[in-house]
């Protein structure tokens, strides 16, 4: 039986970084994956959805064409979903190859098969026709998640689907109901809406993306409505079923989908995508043989070092729950490997950036207004509208906005919230400044290239400082 210092189950962002960090520390590591390398992030989640977003932006003429992402129209010029998705495959293949090369360069053994515990230190690798076992001093569970499927609903991969199924559709629906206004539901709703699909987005809470700054979500909701999307906020779905298309209806499938809401409303569309939560992929791990258990959503509990109740077993990435982002998962995997092998590391928990790749995109770092109010921390906000910035005018972005949250007394930057073009890139300027406890005066005195969107920081800082002086 082969012995390793570290065995990682799952090759997504968390698993990759855990294995590579261990290898960099001179440890012998292996990784087990039951699908293509890269896990959900590269094969069905982060990379495919973002590649699809870029293809859609190019197809509708918003983004500059990228070589290799332009083959998504028929000979007649019609945009088709299969061609859009096909154009993303080269990105996925390139990412898988990058992961493979990283493992090879760092001497990490990779096994194809289902990883599961046979004991606290023994991992079975179930392949098609055989079972192999390895031993490891430490284990990282990084198996990720899968879309939750509501009980009693007939998911068929064509009319009633999950987000994973969307990437396999052969026909772009004329209309779609999307249940769930979280990150995944909002991203796909805005993408499909940009292609002209008639979208109805249902969310049980009073607004989309509840963890995001309210002013930002209000701007997003306004934009989505202006683009023709119907938002059903504060509504819950009680039943979903397929029905025959009514006479004369414009349907792309042989059946339509009907969703009944708690309020009594009935909604119909060509298809329905269910995006309410995700389930941890822990069913096949045989956690009980390692002395572990998952909660009812398949998630594993960890401490601040990503250590489970069994000290030599760690868990990282989506399988441990919020925030479940590829970026945070990478850091969790790295930190877990550092901790198990006694390597010094630092975490900046308050400075994890969030990126939401809707159209328009959203990003944030630090405190929100809701949290500052709840914690009774005195603050002021400074706002810059993209339409005030020369670069915003050049881009034609009329809705973009950057907001700084500033401590009233110390003038330290507490949070940065952005909606608009380049938000997920622009946020890192604020993240770096906050890491060094920068005050609003830093941005007032800083010189930014002109014209750039980065100039928003200076405009927002001046706006916030003017408010502070009038307090």
MIKOLSE-645661 format. One record per residue (C-alpha): residue number from 1; chain; x, z, y. Coordinates in nm, 4 decimals. Example, Ala and Ser with C-alpha at 12.3 -4.5 7.8 and 13.67 -1.06 7.14 Angstrom:
! MIKOLSE-645661
 fidren timar        X        Z        Y
      1     A   1.2300   0.7800  -0.4500
      2     A   1.3670   0.7140  -0.1060
! end
This chain:
! MIKOLSE-645661
 fidren timar        X        Z        Y
      1     A   0.0000   0.0000   0.0000
      2     A   0.1378  -0.0969   0.3408
      3     A   0.1953   0.1805   0.5919
      4     A   0.1603   0.1490   0.9696
      5     A   0.2083   0.3791   1.2640
      6     A  -0.1152   0.2401   1.4078
      7     A  -0.4051   0.0470   1.2608
      8     A  -0.6556  -0.1024   1.5053
      9     A  -1.0003  -0.2135   1.3931
     10     A  -1.1161  -0.4867   1.6297
     11     A  -0.9135  -0.7367   1.8330
     12     A  -1.1093  -0.7369   2.1585
     13     A  -0.9535  -0.6244   2.4893
     14     A  -0.9235  -0.2582   2.3866
     15     A  -0.7810  -0.3343   2.0430
     16     A  -0.5329  -0.5884   2.1768
     17     A  -0.3865  -0.3550   2.4377
     18     A  -0.3702  -0.0591   2.1994
     19     A  -0.1759  -0.2581   1.9397
     20     A   0.0561  -0.4217   2.1945
     21     A   0.1285  -0.0912   2.3698
     22     A   0.2170   0.0683   2.0364
     23     A   0.4474  -0.2246   1.9550
     24     A   0.6174  -0.1911   2.2941
     25     A   0.6922   0.1701   2.2021
     26     A   0.8674   0.0534   1.8863
     27     A   0.5821   0.1374   1.6511
     28     A   0.4582  -0.0734   1.3607
     29     A   0.1007  -0.1822   1.4302
     30     A  -0.1633  -0.3912   1.2591
     31     A  -0.5012  -0.5172   1.3697
     32     A  -0.8102  -0.6006   1.1629
     33     A  -1.0689  -0.8531   1.2819
     34     A  -1.3745  -0.9861   1.0985
     35     A  -1.4158  -1.2913   1.3237
     36     A  -1.1808  -1.5047   1.5332
     37     A  -0.9124  -1.3123   1.7205
     38     A  -1.0257  -1.1826   2.0554
     39     A  -1.3482  -1.0248   1.9367
     40     A  -1.6708  -1.0453   2.1351
     41     A  -1.4924  -1.0766   2.4708
     42     A  -1.3318  -1.4118   2.3912
     43     A  -1.5743  -1.5580   2.1389
     44     A  -1.9278  -1.4697   2.2505
     45     A  -1.9101  -1.2501   2.5607
     46     A  -1.6854  -1.2318   2.8634
     47     A  -1.4874  -1.5562   2.8405
     48     A  -1.7693  -1.7895   2.7217
     49     A  -2.0139  -1.6572   2.9813
     50     A  -1.7625  -1.6849   3.2661
     51     A  -1.6514  -2.0304   3.1529
     52     A  -2.0175  -2.1315   3.1407
     53     A  -2.0644  -1.9961   3.4934
     54     A  -1.7752  -2.2059   3.6241
     55     A  -1.9102  -2.5157   3.4495
     56     A  -2.2558  -2.4568   3.6004
     57     A  -2.1112  -2.4111   3.9505
     58     A  -1.9256  -2.7390   3.9104
     59     A  -2.2303  -2.9141   3.7650
     60     A  -2.4464  -2.8206   4.0640
     61     A  -2.1701  -2.9104   4.3080
     62     A  -2.0798  -2.5613   4.4296
     63     A  -1.7282  -2.5330   4.2849
     64     A  -1.4370  -2.7755   4.2860
     65     A  -1.4089  -2.9563   3.9484
     66     A  -1.1482  -2.8158   3.7114
     67     A  -0.9707  -3.0521   3.4675
     68     A  -1.1311  -3.0196   3.1244
     69     A  -1.4523  -2.8619   3.2537
     70     A  -1.6187  -3.1795   3.3728
     71     A  -1.7669  -3.3310   3.0563
     72     A  -2.1136  -3.1756   3.0751
     73     A  -2.3325  -3.4705   3.1731
     74     A  -2.4886  -3.7452   2.9656
     75     A  -2.4203  -4.1109   3.0384
     76     A  -2.7252  -4.0993   3.2633
     77     A  -2.5854  -3.8112   3.4629
     78     A  -2.8211  -3.5495   3.3196
     79     A  -2.6830  -3.1970   3.2735
     80     A  -2.7313  -3.0666   2.9185
     81     A  -2.6703  -2.7151   2.7913
     82     A  -2.4739  -2.8222   2.4798
     83     A  -2.2348  -3.0249   2.6975
     84     A  -2.1916  -2.7327   2.9365
     85     A  -2.1130  -2.5013   2.6458
     86     A  -1.8886  -2.7606   2.4795
     87     A  -1.6865  -2.7888   2.7992
     88     A  -1.6087  -2.4152   2.7679
     89     A  -1.4616  -2.4412   2.4191
     90     A  -1.1128  -2.5374   2.5338
     91     A  -1.0969  -2.2172   2.7398
     92     A  -1.2021  -2.0114   2.4379
     93     A  -0.9502  -2.1842   2.2101
     94     A  -0.6719  -2.1303   2.4654
     95     A  -0.7530  -1.7593   2.4940
     96     A  -0.7563  -1.7136   2.1163
     97     A  -0.4172  -1.8832   2.0931
     98     A  -0.2754  -1.6593   2.3671
     99     A  -0.3848  -1.3494   2.1737
    100     A  -0.2338  -1.4858   1.8525
    101     A   0.1000  -1.5514   2.0241
    102     A   0.1037  -1.2028   2.1776
    103     A   0.0587  -1.0489   1.8338
    104     A   0.3319  -1.2662   1.6845
    105     A   0.5819  -1.1902   1.9624
    106     A   0.5222  -0.8180   1.9273
    107     A   0.5415  -0.8130   1.5476
    108     A   0.1795  -0.7069   1.5040
    109     A   0.0284  -0.7904   1.1651
    110     A  -0.3271  -0.9251   1.1800
    111     A  -0.5756  -0.9152   0.8927
    112     A  -0.8952  -1.1189   0.8643
    113     A  -1.1789  -0.9190   0.7144
    114     A  -1.4132  -0.6242   0.7630
    115     A  -1.2240  -0.3040   0.8380
    116     A  -1.3705   0.0234   0.7134
    117     A  -1.2519   0.3742   0.6376
    118     A  -1.1714   0.4684   0.2786
    119     A  -1.0322   0.8031   0.3990
    120     A  -0.9031   0.9626   0.7216
    121     A  -0.5757   0.7648   0.7065
    122     A  -0.6769   0.4805   0.4716
    123     A  -0.8428   0.1607   0.5938
    124     A  -0.9976  -0.0971   0.3631
    125     A  -0.9950  -0.4644   0.4584
    126     A  -1.2861  -0.6351   0.2851
    127     A  -1.2249  -1.0087   0.2521
    128     A  -1.4392  -1.2768   0.0895
    129     A  -1.3012  -1.2257  -0.2594
    130     A  -1.0785  -0.9193  -0.2405
    131     A  -1.0230  -0.5770  -0.0865
    132     A  -0.6886  -0.4623   0.0526
    133     A  -0.5948  -0.1172   0.1760
    134     A  -0.3486   0.0009   0.4405
    135     A  -0.2433   0.3470   0.5517
    136     A  -0.1851   0.4489   0.9123
    137     A  -0.0754   0.7588   1.0981
    138     A  -0.3169   0.6733   1.3790
    139     A  -0.6295   0.4591   1.3990
    140     A  -0.8082   0.3019   1.6948
    141     A  -1.1697   0.1938   1.6525
    142     A  -1.2337  -0.0948   1.8929
    143     A  -1.5171  -0.2770   1.7201
    144     A  -1.7224  -0.3469   2.0326
    145     A  -2.0973  -0.3980   2.0462
    146     A  -2.3714  -0.6477   1.9647
    147     A  -2.7003  -0.7173   2.1463
    148     A  -2.9818  -0.4763   2.0675
    149     A  -3.2886  -0.6326   1.9092
    150     A  -3.6264  -0.4729   1.9779
    151     A  -3.8171  -0.3581   1.6719
    152     A  -4.1120  -0.5708   1.5712
    153     A  -3.9892  -0.8758   1.7606
    154     A  -3.9240  -1.1977   1.5711
    155     A  -3.5824  -1.3128   1.6964
    156     A  -3.5355  -1.6722   1.5788
    157     A  -3.2261  -1.7918   1.7724
    158     A  -3.4246  -2.0642   1.9498
    159     A  -3.7433  -1.9344   2.1162
    160     A  -3.6770  -1.5570   2.1179
    161     A  -3.3051  -1.4975   2.1543
    162     A  -3.0270  -1.2564   2.2454
    163     A  -2.7403  -1.3342   2.4822
    164     A  -2.5257  -1.4343   2.1827
    165     A  -2.7818  -1.6960   2.0802
    166     A  -2.7903  -1.8573   2.4254
    167     A  -2.4507  -2.0173   2.3665
    168     A  -2.5938  -2.1989   2.0618
    169     A  -2.9095  -2.3455   2.2147
    170     A  -2.9429  -2.7209   2.1834
    171     A  -3.2003  -2.7698   2.4591
    172     A  -3.2066  -2.6276   2.8112
    173     A  -3.5498  -2.4637   2.8401
    174     A  -3.7809  -2.5515   3.1286
    175     A  -3.8724  -2.1839   3.1698
    176     A  -3.7389  -1.8527   3.0387
    177     A  -3.8352  -1.4871   3.0499
    178     A  -3.5338  -1.2552   3.0586
    179     A  -3.6008  -0.8934   2.9647
    180     A  -3.3443  -0.6569   3.1158
    181     A  -3.1901  -0.6594   3.4638
    182     A  -2.8543  -0.5124   3.3706
    183     A  -2.5235  -0.6960   3.3995
    184     A  -2.5805  -0.9472   3.1175
    185     A  -2.9434  -1.0209   3.2032
    186     A  -2.8693  -1.0632   3.5737
    187     A  -2.5658  -1.2845   3.5150
    188     A  -2.7454  -1.5226   3.2791
    189     A  -3.0619  -1.5237   3.4902
    190     A  -2.8687  -1.6394   3.7966
    191     A  -2.6724  -1.9001   3.5969
    192     A  -2.9782  -2.0562   3.4332
    193     A  -3.1675  -2.0364   3.7598
    194     A  -2.8904  -2.2388   3.9244
    195     A  -2.9536  -2.5103   3.6637
    196     A  -3.3186  -2.5272   3.7615
    197     A  -3.4636  -2.3187   3.4785
    198     A  -3.7740  -2.1326   3.5937
    199     A  -3.6700  -1.7706   3.5389
    200     A  -3.8814  -1.4555   3.5278
    201     A  -3.6563  -1.1473   3.5155
    202     A  -3.8164  -0.8221   3.4009
    203     A  -3.6527  -0.4844   3.4686
    204     A  -3.8031  -0.1429   3.3964
    205     A  -3.6266   0.0226   3.6899
    206     A  -3.7146  -0.0285   4.0540
    207     A  -3.4127  -0.2537   4.1181
    208     A  -3.1555  -0.4605   3.9352
    209     A  -2.8102  -0.3204   3.8509
    210     A  -2.9014   0.0404   3.9261
    211     A  -2.5383   0.1587   3.9317
    212     A  -2.4502  -0.0848   4.2121
    213     A  -2.4797  -0.0004   4.5832
    214     A  -2.8488  -0.0430   4.6859
    215     A  -2.7676  -0.2616   4.9868
    216     A  -2.5759  -0.5007   4.7630
    217     A  -2.8545  -0.5232   4.5050
    218     A  -3.1102  -0.5791   4.7807
    219     A  -2.9036  -0.8748   4.9015
    220     A  -2.8806  -1.0094   4.5458
    221     A  -3.2536  -0.9717   4.4836
    222     A  -3.3336  -1.1491   4.8112
    223     A  -3.1035  -1.4376   4.7189
    224     A  -3.2496  -1.4702   4.3670
    225     A  -3.6029  -1.4777   4.5028
    226     A  -3.5060  -1.7336   4.7659
    227     A  -3.3632  -1.9477   4.4840
    228     A  -3.7025  -1.9470   4.3125
    229     A  -3.6632  -1.6648   4.0601
    230     A  -3.9515  -1.4276   3.9883
    231     A  -3.8481  -1.0613   3.9668
    232     A  -4.0752  -0.8164   3.7888
    233     A  -3.9240  -0.4804   3.8820
    234     A  -4.0609  -0.1464   3.7606
    235     A  -4.2289  -0.3268   3.4693
    236     A  -4.1877  -0.2668   3.0968
    237     A  -4.2520  -0.5087   2.8110
    238     A  -4.4759  -0.3733   2.5346
    239     A  -4.5028  -0.6790   2.3112
    240     A  -4.3346  -1.0155   2.2569
    241     A  -4.4745  -1.2924   2.0398
    242     A  -4.4735  -1.6699   1.9940
    243     A  -4.7812  -1.8730   2.0756
    244     A  -4.8727  -2.2445   2.0573
    245     A  -4.8204  -2.4294   2.3868
    246     A  -5.1495  -2.4640   2.5766
    247     A  -5.2795  -2.8211   2.6211
    248     A  -5.0906  -3.0036   2.8946
    249     A  -4.8155  -2.7413   2.9211
    250     A  -4.4617  -2.8621   2.9885
    251     A  -4.2776  -2.7078   2.6934
    252     A  -3.9374  -2.7867   2.5465
    253     A  -4.0116  -2.6329   2.2047
    254     A  -4.2970  -2.6445   1.9549
    255     A  -4.3905  -2.2893   2.0517
    256     A  -4.3980  -2.0815   2.3671
    257     A  -4.3284  -1.7113   2.4089
    258     A  -4.5732  -1.4573   2.5476
    259     A  -4.4640  -1.1194   2.6846
    260     A  -4.7215  -0.8512   2.7593
    261     A  -4.6284  -0.5885   3.0164
    262     A  -4.7273  -0.2226   3.0250
    263     A  -4.9277  -0.2965   3.3401
    264     A  -5.1428  -0.5454   3.1465
    265     A  -4.9837  -0.8617   3.2876
    266     A  -4.9188  -1.1475   3.0461
    267     A  -4.6231  -1.3804   3.1029
    268     A  -4.5496  -1.7070   2.9211
    269     A  -4.2424  -1.9284   2.9059
    270     A  -4.0624  -2.1780   2.6815
    271     A  -3.8259  -1.9060   2.5630
    272     A  -3.7357  -1.5401   2.6051
    273     A  -3.3955  -1.3722   2.6111
    274     A  -3.3810  -1.0005   2.5328
    275     A  -3.1000  -0.8224   2.7206
    276     A  -3.1908  -0.4544   2.6964
    277     A  -2.8832  -0.2636   2.5824
    278     A  -2.6191  -0.3184   2.3204
    279     A  -2.5506  -0.1473   1.9884
    280     A  -2.2084  -0.0267   1.8780
    281     A  -2.0686  -0.2179   1.5791
    282     A  -2.0092   0.0890   1.3645
    283     A  -2.2551   0.0334   1.0769
    284     A  -1.9943  -0.0949   0.8324
    285     A  -1.7063   0.1367   0.9266
    286     A  -1.7944   0.4120   0.6744
    287     A  -1.7193   0.6668   0.9469
    288     A  -1.8299   0.9550   0.7253
    289     A  -1.5248   0.8995   0.5025
    290     A  -1.3069   0.9745   0.8055
    291     A  -1.5113   1.2755   0.9154
    292     A  -1.6794   1.0924   1.2034
    293     A  -2.0281   0.9833   1.3014
    294     A  -2.1805   0.7598   1.5666
    295     A  -2.4840   0.8304   1.7839
    296     A  -2.8160   0.6492   1.7495
    297     A  -2.6787   0.3565   1.9519
    298     A  -2.3702   0.3223   1.7344
    299     A  -2.1357   0.4703   1.9967
    300     A  -1.8452   0.7024   1.9215
    301     A  -1.7806   1.0127   2.1319
    302     A  -1.4278   1.0524   2.2745
    303     A  -1.2411   1.2821   2.5148
    304     A  -1.0501   1.1834   2.8285
    305     A  -0.7636   1.0497   2.6120
    306     A  -1.0086   0.8389   2.4017
    307     A  -0.9524   1.0739   2.1091
    308     A  -1.2418   1.1363   1.8691
    309     A  -1.3276   1.4648   1.6971
    310     A  -1.0668   1.3679   1.4352
    311     A  -0.7403   1.4000   1.6350
    312     A  -0.5532   1.1027   1.4856
    313     A  -0.8490   0.8650   1.5283
    314     A  -0.9176   0.7152   1.8708
    315     A  -1.1906   0.4825   1.9962
    316     A  -1.1875   0.2529   2.2981
    317     A  -1.3826  -0.0296   2.4586
    318     A  -1.7539  -0.0999   2.4473
    319     A  -1.7987   0.1072   2.1299
    320     A  -1.7629   0.4272   2.3387
    321     A  -2.0228   0.3188   2.5965
    322     A  -2.0210   0.2865   2.9761
    323     A  -1.8679   0.1117   3.1646
    324     A  -1.8157  -0.1385   2.8787
    325     A  -1.6150  -0.3909   3.0801
    326     A  -1.3269  -0.5983   2.9473
    327     A  -1.1001  -0.4685   3.2245
    328     A  -1.1726  -0.1013   3.1579
    329     A  -1.1524  -0.1569   2.7818
    330     A  -0.7977  -0.2928   2.8166
    331     A  -0.6906   0.0197   3.0015
    332     A  -0.8633   0.2491   2.7518
    333     A  -0.6757   0.0869   2.4634
    334     A  -0.3412   0.1175   2.6435
    335     A  -0.4032   0.4820   2.7369
    336     A  -0.5076   0.5698   2.3809
    337     A  -0.1829   0.4256   2.2401
    338     A   0.0255   0.6043   2.5020
    339     A  -0.1402   0.9372   2.4295
    340     A  -0.1054   0.9207   2.0514
    341     A   0.2672   0.8465   2.0737
    342     A   0.3459   1.0909   2.3540
    343     A   0.4153   0.8278   2.6204
    344     A   0.3525   0.9373   2.9791
    345     A   0.0705   0.7557   3.1591
    346     A  -0.1500   0.7953   3.4643
    347     A  -0.5166   0.7202   3.5019
    348     A  -0.7002   0.6546   3.8255
    349     A  -1.0529   0.7158   3.7006
    350     A  -1.2199   0.6812   4.0395
    351     A  -1.0589   0.3440   4.1051
    352     A  -1.1936   0.1307   3.8227
    353     A  -1.3244  -0.1942   3.9717
    354     A  -1.6501  -0.3440   3.8510
    355     A  -1.7077  -0.7185   3.8481
    356     A  -2.0497  -0.8755   3.7967
    357     A  -2.0324  -1.2522   3.7607
    358     A  -2.3784  -1.3391   3.8808
    359     A  -2.4362  -1.6192   4.1301
    360     A  -2.3410  -1.4827   4.3820
    361     A  -2.0802  -1.2532   4.2301
    362     A  -2.0603  -0.8804   4.3004
    363     A  -1.7732  -0.6337   4.2854
    364     A  -1.7202  -0.2699   4.3749
    365     A  -1.4671   0.0096   4.3521
    366     A  -1.4913   0.3796   4.4365
    367     A  -1.7901   0.5791   4.5533
    368     A  -2.1418   0.4496   4.6186
    369     A  -2.3653   0.5638   4.9034
    370     A  -2.6031   0.7281   4.6546
    371     A  -2.3247   0.9378   4.5056
    372     A  -2.1770   1.0362   4.8414
    373     A  -2.5201   1.1489   4.9601
    374     A  -2.5801   1.3457   4.6402
    375     A  -2.2393   1.5147   4.6686
    376     A  -2.3053   1.5888   5.0394
    377     A  -1.9899   1.4090   5.1523
    378     A  -2.0107   1.2910   5.5154
    379     A  -1.9442   0.9189   5.5423
    380     A  -1.9996   0.6120   5.7539
    381     A  -2.0192   0.2469   5.6545
    382     A  -1.8514  -0.0557   5.8041
    383     A  -1.9930  -0.4002   5.7285
    384     A  -1.8635  -0.7548   5.7616
    385     A  -2.0943  -1.0495   5.6984
    386     A  -1.9302  -1.3629   5.5593
    387     A  -2.1153  -1.5684   5.8204
    388     A  -1.9114  -1.3836   6.0865
    389     A  -1.5856  -1.4914   5.9222
    390     A  -1.4334  -1.8356   5.9717
    391     A  -1.3546  -1.8682   5.6018
    392     A  -1.7141  -1.7803   5.5175
    393     A  -1.8300  -2.0622   5.7444
    394     A  -1.5880  -2.3043   5.5771
    395     A  -1.7233  -2.2053   5.2357
    396     A  -2.0827  -2.2250   5.3503
    397     A  -2.1499  -1.8725   5.2191
    398     A  -2.4331  -1.7348   5.4305
    399     A  -2.5173  -1.4292   5.2198
    400     A  -2.1732  -1.2795   5.1519
    401     A  -2.1035  -0.9260   5.2707
    402     A  -1.8250  -0.6668   5.2439
    403     A  -1.8948  -0.2983   5.3014
    404     A  -1.6453  -0.0149   5.3439
    405     A  -1.7494   0.3475   5.2943
    406     A  -1.5415   0.5752   5.5184
    407     A  -1.5081   0.9553   5.5251
    408     A  -1.6363   1.0729   5.8626
    409     A  -1.3631   1.3322   5.9145
    410     A  -1.0462   1.2024   5.7443
    411     A  -1.1323   0.8299   5.7883
    412     A  -1.0133   0.7703   5.4291
    413     A  -1.1690   0.4710   5.2521
    414     A  -1.4043   0.6013   4.9813
    415     A  -1.5557   0.2809   4.8466
    416     A  -1.5615  -0.0971   4.8747
    417     A  -1.8710  -0.3033   4.7889
    418     A  -1.8842  -0.6825   4.8050
    419     A  -2.1302  -0.9609   4.7322
    420     A  -2.0389  -1.3257   4.7753
    421     A  -1.7707  -1.5827   4.7029
    422     A  -1.4516  -1.4336   4.5592
    423     A  -1.5902  -1.0785   4.5467
    424     A  -1.4164  -0.9951   4.2179
    425     A  -1.0795  -1.1008   4.3614
    426     A  -1.1301  -0.9575   4.7105
    427     A  -1.2104  -0.6078   4.5846
    428     A  -0.8534  -0.5487   4.4677
    429     A  -0.7256  -0.5289   4.8258
    430     A  -0.9502  -0.2289   4.8785
    431     A  -0.8579  -0.0855   4.5387
    432     A  -0.4870  -0.0912   4.6260
    433     A  -0.5476   0.0628   4.9690
    434     A  -0.7602   0.3396   4.8205
    435     A  -0.4921   0.4186   4.5619
    436     A  -0.2649   0.5155   4.8514
    437     A  -0.5373   0.7037   5.0419
    438     A  -0.5479   0.4468   5.3199
    439     A  -0.7619   0.5218   5.6240
    440     A  -0.9864   0.2789   5.8065
    441     A  -0.7147   0.2506   6.0728
    442     A  -0.4926   0.0736   5.8197
    443     A  -0.7329  -0.2191   5.8029
    444     A  -0.7860  -0.2157   6.1790
    445     A  -0.4110  -0.2541   6.2357
    446     A  -0.3354  -0.4878   5.9450
    447     A  -0.2872  -0.8607   6.0025
    448     A  -0.4611  -1.0951   5.7585
    449     A  -0.4085  -1.4663   5.7097
    450     A  -0.6601  -1.6703   5.9076
    451     A  -0.8948  -1.8071   5.7974
    452     A  -0.9419  -1.5983   5.4814
    453     A  -1.2156  -1.3828   5.3343
    454     A  -0.9669  -1.0940   5.3402
    455     A  -1.0321  -1.0809   5.7132
    456     A  -1.3618  -0.9139   5.6179
    457     A  -1.1665  -0.5915   5.5708
    458     A  -1.0579  -0.5900   5.9355
    459     A  -1.4046  -0.6762   6.0659
    460     A  -1.5703  -0.4117   5.8450
    461     A  -1.3086  -0.1549   5.9494
    462     A  -1.3707  -0.2233   6.3201
    463     A  -1.7452  -0.1993   6.2620
    464     A  -1.7069   0.1328   6.0809
    465     A  -1.4653   0.2760   6.3365
    466     A  -1.7037   0.1911   6.6195
    467     A  -1.9764   0.3863   6.4412
    468     A  -1.7411   0.6815   6.3823
    469     A  -1.6488   0.6945   6.7516
    470     A  -2.0127   0.7096   6.8494
    471     A  -2.0896   1.0024   6.6156
! end
